Amino acid sequence: MITYDDLEPSEKVKIYDKGVSFTDDPEQIYQMRVGYRTGDMCAPRLDPTEALRVAGEHFVDCIVHGRTPETGGRLAGGWSR
């Protein structure tokens, strides 16, 4: 399971080792057919730069240097010249 919390100052992304296991063993089938498993949590280190700031800087850079943006209008779909 993965969670994302943009308001968290650190550990915005958390990865949890969770899952289920099923059994078809005739001896265990009457006890519990589904077993739940929980394990460790991992929070990978991410660049703390805000995504909106990166997008804004890229936009300004494209205007100043006359470059085509990585996410131009053609990627929006349905638009053509």
OpenMM code with the backbone's topology and positions (N, CA, C; nanometers):
from openmm import Vec3, app, unit

residues = "MET ILE THR TYR ASP ASP LEU GLU PRO SER GLU LYS VAL LYS ILE TYR ASP LYS GLY VAL SER PHE THR ASP ASP PRO GLU GLN ILE TYR GLN MET ARG VAL GLY TYR ARG THR GLY ASP MET CYS ALA PRO ARG LEU ASP PRO THR GLU ALA LEU ARG VAL ALA GLY GLU HIS PHE VAL ASP CYS ILE VAL HIS GLY ARG THR PRO GLU THR GLY GLY ARG LEU ALA GLY GLY TRP SER ARG".split()
positions = [
    Vec3(0.0856, -0.1168, 0.0000),
    Vec3(0.0000, 0.0000, 0.0000),
    Vec3(0.0900, 0.1229, 0.0000),
    Vec3(0.0556, 0.2228, -0.0780),
    Vec3(0.1307, 0.3479, -0.0842),
    Vec3(0.0375, 0.4625, -0.0477),
    Vec3(0.0868, 0.5532, 0.0373),
    Vec3(0.0112, 0.6736, 0.0700),
    Vec3(0.0933, 0.7953, 0.0296),
    Vec3(0.0241, 0.9030, -0.0075),
    Vec3(0.0883, 1.0292, -0.0437),
    Vec3(0.0178, 1.1405, 0.0302),
    Vec3(0.0951, 1.2224, 0.1030),
    Vec3(0.0395, 1.3350, 0.1773),
    Vec3(0.1226, 1.4588, 0.1438),
    Vec3(0.0708, 1.5460, 0.0590),
    Vec3(0.1436, 1.6644, 0.0152),
    Vec3(0.1624, 1.7653, 0.1280),
    Vec3(0.0814, 1.7574, 0.2316),
    Vec3(0.0928, 1.8512, 0.3429),
    Vec3(0.2023, 1.8109, 0.4416),
    Vec3(0.2492, 1.6896, 0.4324),
    Vec3(0.3546, 1.6408, 0.5216),
    Vec3(0.4875, 1.7067, 0.4838),
    Vec3(0.5584, 1.7698, 0.5800),
    Vec3(0.6844, 1.8359, 0.5453),
    Vec3(0.7945, 1.7375, 0.5035),
    Vec3(0.7913, 1.6192, 0.5586),
    Vec3(0.8845, 1.5134, 0.5195),
    Vec3(0.8047, 1.3835, 0.5130),
    Vec3(0.8588, 1.2851, 0.4512),
    Vec3(0.7904, 1.1564, 0.4360),
    Vec3(0.6539, 1.1725, 0.3673),
    Vec3(0.6534, 1.2441, 0.2552),
    Vec3(0.5292, 1.2629, 0.1803),
    Vec3(0.4763, 1.1309, 0.1247),
    Vec3(0.5684, 1.0425, 0.0857),
    Vec3(0.5316, 0.9117, 0.0324),
    Vec3(0.5710, 0.8057, 0.1338),
    Vec3(0.4764, 0.7193, 0.1667),
    Vec3(0.5030, 0.6075, 0.2581),
    Vec3(0.4594, 0.4786, 0.1896),
    Vec3(0.5463, 0.3792, 0.1962),
    Vec3(0.5189, 0.2493, 0.1349),
    Vec3(0.5069, 0.1475, 0.2470),
    Vec3(0.3915, 0.0823, 0.2548),
    Vec3(0.3644, -0.0160, 0.3599),
    Vec3(0.3665, -0.1562, 0.3015),
    Vec3(0.4282, -0.2471, 0.3730),
    Vec3(0.4307, -0.3875, 0.3332),
    Vec3(0.3056, -0.4531, 0.3902),
    Vec3(0.1991, -0.4558, 0.3119),
    Vec3(0.0719, -0.5147, 0.3543),
    Vec3(0.0236, -0.6095, 0.2469),
    Vec3(-0.0577, -0.7033, 0.2851),
    Vec3(-0.1111, -0.7941, 0.1855),
    Vec3(-0.2053, -0.8953, 0.2473),
    Vec3(-0.2547, -0.9830, 0.1638),
    Vec3(-0.3434, -1.0900, 0.2075),
    Vec3(-0.2927, -1.2206, 0.1490),
    Vec3(-0.3243, -1.3271, 0.2161),
    Vec3(-0.2914, -1.4595, 0.1639),
    Vec3(-0.4163, -1.5465, 0.1757),
    Vec3(-0.4368, -1.6308, 0.0778),
    Vec3(-0.5531, -1.7186, 0.0739),
    Vec3(-0.5080, -1.8629, 0.0926),
    Vec3(-0.5968, -1.9438, 0.1472),
    Vec3(-0.5649, -2.0849, 0.1638),
    Vec3(-0.6760, -2.1716, 0.1066),
    Vec3(-0.6358, -2.2809, 0.0480),
    Vec3(-0.7305, -2.3822, 0.0017),
    Vec3(-0.7081, -2.5128, 0.0776),
    Vec3(-0.6270, -2.5038, 0.1828),
    Vec3(-0.5971, -2.6207, 0.2651),
    Vec3(-0.7246, -2.6642, 0.3364),
    Vec3(-0.7726, -2.7871, 0.3146),
    Vec3(-0.8982, -2.8319, 0.3752),
    Vec3(-0.8971, -2.8276, 0.5284),
    Vec3(-0.7794, -2.8397, 0.5898),
    Vec3(-0.7725, -2.8366, 0.7360),
    Vec3(-0.7859, -2.6957, 0.7914),
    Vec3(-0.7467, -2.5942, 0.7129),
    Vec3(-0.7518, -2.4554, 0.7598),
    Vec3(-0.8708, -2.3776, 0.7044),
    Vec3(-0.9417, -2.4341, 0.6114),
    Vec3(-1.0455, -2.3586, 0.5420),
    Vec3(-1.1606, -2.3172, 0.6350),
    Vec3(-1.1858, -2.3942, 0.7394),
    Vec3(-1.2947, -2.3599, 0.8308),
    Vec3(-1.2503, -2.2584, 0.9351),
    Vec3(-1.1205, -2.2400, 0.9540),
    Vec3(-1.0723, -2.1418, 1.0507),
    Vec3(-1.0725, -2.0015, 0.9898),
    Vec3(-0.9951, -1.9861, 0.8852),
    Vec3(-0.9885, -1.8558, 0.8202),
    Vec3(-0.9380, -1.8756, 0.6785),
    Vec3(-1.0183, -1.8378, 0.5817),
    Vec3(-0.9788, -1.8551, 0.4417),
    Vec3(-0.8822, -1.7455, 0.3971),
    Vec3(-0.8914, -1.6269, 0.4586),
    Vec3(-0.8063, -1.5140, 0.4216),
    Vec3(-0.7205, -1.4760, 0.5416),
    Vec3(-0.5908, -1.4586, 0.5178),
    Vec3(-0.5003, -1.4127, 0.6227),
    Vec3(-0.4443, -1.2765, 0.5860),
    Vec3(-0.4467, -1.1823, 0.6803),
    Vec3(-0.3962, -1.0477, 0.6554),
    Vec3(-0.2540, -1.0366, 0.7084),
    Vec3(-0.1697, -0.9648, 0.6336),
    Vec3(-0.0293, -0.9506, 0.6695),
    Vec3(0.0058, -0.8027, 0.6724),
    Vec3(0.0702, -0.7583, 0.7793),
    Vec3(0.1235, -0.6221, 0.7864),
    Vec3(0.2714, -0.6313, 0.8197),
    Vec3(0.3486, -0.5463, 0.7566),
    Vec3(0.4928, -0.5496, 0.7771),
    Vec3(0.5475, -0.4107, 0.7993),
    Vec3(0.6659, -0.3873, 0.7477),
    Vec3(0.7361, -0.2615, 0.7684),
    Vec3(0.6800, -0.1483, 0.6832),
    Vec3(0.7218, -0.0257, 0.7204),
    Vec3(0.6888, 0.0937, 0.6448),
    Vec3(0.8198, 0.1554, 0.5979),
    Vec3(0.8215, 0.2025, 0.4738),
    Vec3(0.9397, 0.2662, 0.4164),
    Vec3(0.8974, 0.4028, 0.3637),
    Vec3(0.9777, 0.5051, 0.3907),
    Vec3(0.9509, 0.6398, 0.3387),
    Vec3(1.0722, 0.6843, 0.2578),
    Vec3(1.0665, 0.6727, 0.1232),
    Vec3(1.1826, 0.7106, 0.0419),
    Vec3(1.2102, 0.8603, 0.0488),
    Vec3(1.3377, 0.8959, 0.0400),
    Vec3(1.3773, 1.0370, 0.0420),
    Vec3(1.3428, 1.0980, -0.0937),
    Vec3(1.2708, 1.2095, -0.0906),
    Vec3(1.2302, 1.2788, -0.2129),
    Vec3(1.2872, 1.4197, -0.2134),
    Vec3(1.3028, 1.4758, -0.3316),
    Vec3(1.3475, 1.6141, -0.3459),
    Vec3(1.2413, 1.7045, -0.2827),
    Vec3(1.2789, 1.7914, -0.1896),
    Vec3(1.1790, 1.8740, -0.1206),
    Vec3(1.1251, 1.9904, -0.2028),
    Vec3(1.1751, 2.0119, -0.3257),
    Vec3(1.1286, 2.1223, -0.4091),
    Vec3(0.9821, 2.1013, -0.4464),
    Vec3(0.9041, 2.2078, -0.4333),
    Vec3(0.7617, 2.1991, -0.4644),
    Vec3(0.7411, 2.1789, -0.6145),
    Vec3(0.6491, 2.0924, -0.6500),
    Vec3(0.6217, 2.0615, -0.7903),
    Vec3(0.5736, 2.1848, -0.8670),
    Vec3(0.4918, 2.2687, -0.8045),
    Vec3(0.4415, 2.3881, -0.8722),
    Vec3(0.5551, 2.4852, -0.9021),
    Vec3(0.6524, 2.4932, -0.8122),
    Vec3(0.7682, 2.5797, -0.8356),
    Vec3(0.8481, 2.5297, -0.9565),
    Vec3(0.8710, 2.3982, -0.9633),
    Vec3(0.9453, 2.3399, -1.0751),
    Vec3(0.8716, 2.3669, -1.2064),
    Vec3(0.7402, 2.3493, -1.2077),
    Vec3(0.6603, 2.3731, -1.3281),
    Vec3(0.6660, 2.5205, -1.3688),
    Vec3(0.6582, 2.6099, -1.2712),
    Vec3(0.6643, 2.7533, -1.3006),
    Vec3(0.7991, 2.7947, -1.3563),
    Vec3(0.9069, 2.7418, -1.2987),
    Vec3(1.0403, 2.7734, -1.3481),
    Vec3(1.0604, 2.7205, -1.4900),
    Vec3(1.0082, 2.6030, -1.5165),
    Vec3(1.0176, 2.5463, -1.6514),
    Vec3(0.9401, 2.6323, -1.7515),
    Vec3(0.8237, 2.6788, -1.7123),
    Vec3(0.7415, 2.7635, -1.7987),
    Vec3(0.8155, 2.8925, -1.8332),
    Vec3(0.8716, 2.9576, -1.7329),
    Vec3(0.9451, 3.0828, -1.7553),
    Vec3(1.0674, 3.0565, -1.8432),
    Vec3(1.1394, 2.9472, -1.8171),
    Vec3(1.2568, 2.9118, -1.8971),
    Vec3(1.2195, 2.8921, -2.0444),
    Vec3(1.1053, 2.8299, -2.0702),
    Vec3(1.0596, 2.8086, -2.2083),
    Vec3(1.0294, 2.9411, -2.2769),
    Vec3(0.9709, 3.0343, -2.2050),
    Vec3(0.9392, 3.1656, -2.2632),
    Vec3(1.0673, 3.2425, -2.2919),
    Vec3(1.1565, 3.2469, -2.1954),
    Vec3(1.2803, 3.3234, -2.2092),
    Vec3(1.3687, 3.2686, -2.3211),
    Vec3(1.3793, 3.1364, -2.3324),
    Vec3(1.4697, 3.0759, -2.4290),
    Vec3(1.3996, 3.0232, -2.5547),
    Vec3(1.2686, 3.0451, -2.5671),
    Vec3(1.1939, 3.0039, -2.6855),
    Vec3(1.1881, 2.8529, -2.7043),
    Vec3(1.1852, 2.7800, -2.5980),
    Vec3(1.1814, 2.6327, -2.6047),
    Vec3(1.0376, 2.5820, -2.5989),
    Vec3(1.0195, 2.4604, -2.6444),
    Vec3(0.8892, 2.3941, -2.6354),
    Vec3(0.8786, 2.3280, -2.4986),
    Vec3(0.7703, 2.3524, -2.4253),
    Vec3(0.7560, 2.2916, -2.2929),
    Vec3(0.7422, 2.1397, -2.2992),
    Vec3(0.7832, 2.0747, -2.1923),
    Vec3(0.7716, 1.9285, -2.1841),
    Vec3(0.6263, 1.8848, -2.1922),
    Vec3(0.5375, 1.9661, -2.1409),
    Vec3(0.3942, 1.9340, -2.1421),
    Vec3(0.3208, 2.0412, -2.2219),
    Vec3(0.3445, 2.0425, -2.3502),
    Vec3(0.2822, 2.1410, -2.4376),
    Vec3(0.1355, 2.1108, -2.4632),
    Vec3(0.0733, 2.1963, -2.5387),
    Vec3(-0.0690, 2.1829, -2.5687),
    Vec3(-0.1041, 2.0573, -2.6454),
    Vec3(-0.0110, 2.0075, -2.7258),
    Vec3(-0.0380, 1.8854, -2.8031),
    Vec3(-0.0597, 1.7639, -2.7114),
    Vec3(-0.0013, 1.7658, -2.5948),
    Vec3(-0.0199, 1.6550, -2.5021),
    Vec3(-0.1582, 1.6567, -2.4368),
    Vec3(-0.2289, 1.7681, -2.4483),
    Vec3(-0.3620, 1.7786, -2.3893),
    Vec3(-0.4636, 1.6954, -2.4665),
    Vec3(-0.4325, 1.6619, -2.5904),
    Vec3(-0.5233, 1.5788, -2.6702),
    Vec3(-0.6264, 1.6627, -2.7446),
    Vec3(-0.6534, 1.6254, -2.8662),
    Vec3(-0.7570, 1.6905, -2.9437),
    Vec3(-0.7161, 1.8225, -3.0048),
    Vec3(-0.5911, 1.8653, -2.9824),
    Vec3(-0.5467, 1.9923, -3.0360),
    Vec3(-0.4459, 1.9675, -3.1460),
    Vec3(-0.4643, 2.0322, -3.2597),
    Vec3(-0.3675, 2.0196, -3.3683),
    Vec3(-0.3697, 2.1453, -3.4528),
    Vec3(-0.2627, 2.1629, -3.5284),
    Vec3(-0.2551, 2.2788, -3.6182),
    Vec3(-0.2936, 2.2398, -3.7564),
] * unit.nanometer
topology = app.Topology()
chain = topology.addChain("A")
for resn in residues:
    res = topology.addResidue(resn, chain)
    for name in ("N", "CA", "C"):
        topology.addAtom(name, app.Element.getBySymbol(name[0]), res)
